[in-house]
């Protein structure tokens, strides 16, 4: 084994990539990048039948969307392939042969029914006479080699078990995050390495692959901590070096329970669909159990790649804070170039039926201005649709409350007429010229600027809250603006004076 760091992310494609898995992938990737090592992606597809291909495709898509790249694995290949466990049978066979030869694996002919009975008996007595607290009493471990050979030759069904060494003593798992955990060897089961159908179990396949792929650091969720002593025994049986382990604590919801759908989105693609930027989600997940200095919250991928360390991973469970993620997302959206943001927003506007296809190419400047205005206010990209709808619709629907508070007030009709008149003759249609024009009105009308702007805002946007007024008018265009002012003037004329609640 070389000094080169080699890490892997090894998802089982039994479903979508969730944030917990994504965080594990990010930590492995960042550690490889920081150390100039190799990030391997391996697909643990040993659980057949569960639409493996579709799930694998989704996992790869999610990782790529997050901005992660892998040096070896599906799509890119590499010198330690194949990178799908179902294609690595030869490796498991070779490893088992080695273990058979050195006596660390033995065949077990006990039937499922027999095993069930033994387990109940063991559970009742807790431990066997020799102190083995285990699910298997090692009946087949002591069989005469000649008898074993005959039974194998006769084709009798069997599994292959690990022969836990007699005098191994405690198994100490040294973990880069949690320090040492001691597992009494007596508690170790002669667990199954290879099933009756010839397929390897997780604990066996993982070690064979990690050893053959020369993985130096195993960074994974701490739901695998209890598997680690079992895996260490296989490394030892194979005569291979044990990697450094780093087990990541679970991710909890605010209620202290394991993060699940009850708390909100959990899959990476669900966050994407809810309008989160990949850069923001990456940053957020990186901070979920790791910190740069305990303070810095904005840590883009480039910084992560140069600063990630195992030492700063926290032992404590991480609490998923949706509000913080949303805040981070708003920061990243605000920092985006208008053109790039427009490109991200456009498909949403198109899908909502607001923007016709090709409109972005047809009016790039218009969309850049829209993006720069919306970008200041969005927490999630998907909020853009309701936020800018009034700039696309053919006419605006005025919110009843807004109508009552502004158009139903005395002088509103006059204000709208004056605004329309002033805007009708403008030579230039830019936010600056529009602003200068509307700012001259309050004095003429002997009213407060705020009152004028609010009435005009409701007329053009339908609401008392909108994107900045002068820019909105610029984006809306003269024709639309004038027709909206006229429509609002009609409403104002009919409701002015002691306006009732049915002003709209
Ligand atoms: N395929 C396993 C999982 O998804 C990998 C665990 C490991 O990293 O060893 O849980």
Boltz pocket constraint, residues with backbone or C-beta under 6 A from the ligand:
constraints:
  - pocket:
      binder: B
      contacts: [[A, 8], [A, 10], [A, 11], [A, 12], [A, 44], [A, 206], [A, 219], [A, 220], [A, 221], [A, 224]]
      max_distance: 6.0
